[in-house]
């Protein structure tokens, strides 16, 4: 029963049906053998990836391209002259500020699980067609670094799950699309962590007076991130150090 759980990565109801055993019995046996809950495990391998009170385990794919994490981060655009970071939250009339709303930028990112090499673009939306086109360009970027994408993991946003464009790109690059378990964002944790780094070290690191200035700063920051910035999770080395010369 324990081996079936590990090989299938299925829940107690499925295992119970396969073995003609009540689901409650399956659950009790799995708990007795201290088998981790599915919600705490990597959806691809079953490896424990979420910390518990007793165990802290980090997971990492064995080779570049085995798994690419993809996500979108929405950030507010900066009005000309600067936003509240430049002038303070109380600056200006509230009604004027509401009238002058200028929308959002959508930062699409893809990061290689093994090397942490990252690729990002600022795009106008997160529609399926946009996500699919971004993935195609990301795949080209990874290819230039000798990385062939095998799997892409995303959350369950409709632009990923229901998009024919994303599905077509996945097929075109010869990869498999996998989804995180609902309400388990840590299963896509590497890109979630990258999003936080991107905000603190690029988007909000300094005061930008125009949206164009911030957008222009993304590419240099990514170059620094991939080639110079020390990454604590990979021995204090930059992502590029984990790739073989091409």
Phi, psi and omega in degrees: 000316179295319180294322178296321178298316183291322183281326183265334185053045179247164182276178185297326181294316180294316180296318179301318179295318180296323185257001182058045180233141178304142181301324180295325178293318177302312181301316181297319181292318179297319178293323180297325179268009177057040176282131184294151175293148180301325183295341181262006188244155174298124181295343181271317188245343184085358180292142179293127181234352180252134181293144173236178180296331185261336190223138173233112184232129175260143178244152181204134177294151188283338184215154177300139177089347181299326179210127175247125176270135181228142181198170177234134175244123180267127178229144181293138177289157181261125177289154178303134183097347178105153179264206185293335178294333179275326189240356182092154184292334185271355184290136176086162179280138182302315181297321179295319180296318180296321181292332186265017180304134184241009171088203189228155166258148179245111182267108178271133181224147173226133183225134180283128185299319185284308186269339187072012174299132187238150176224131182221152174219147172265120184233162187283346182200183178235035178290162183303317180297321179293316179296318180296316179294321177298315181299322179298317179290323177297319179299321178296319178299312180296324179299321179296343177255017177077019182253124173256122184285127178259318181221148175235127178247135180222173171281190186260021177304143185300333179293336176266312188285327187249006185272124174292330180293316178295315180300319180295321179293317178304315179295317183297325181270359177074031183250175176245138180259124176238153183241148175289159175292137181308137179066025178234065185299338181295342178289345173245036193296330184292322178282330175297317178293320177299321178301320179293318177297318179300320179291312186285330185257346178237294190297321186239016182289325180222169179273117176261138180266350175218155177294324179298323180295318178293317179300319181293337182278350183292311183301314177298322179294318178298320177300317178294315182301314185284329190248341185229324187295128179285134184247117186298331183283348180236043173074026178074021180248157177284158181307321184300336183293342181269002181254143177285144178302138180250000000 
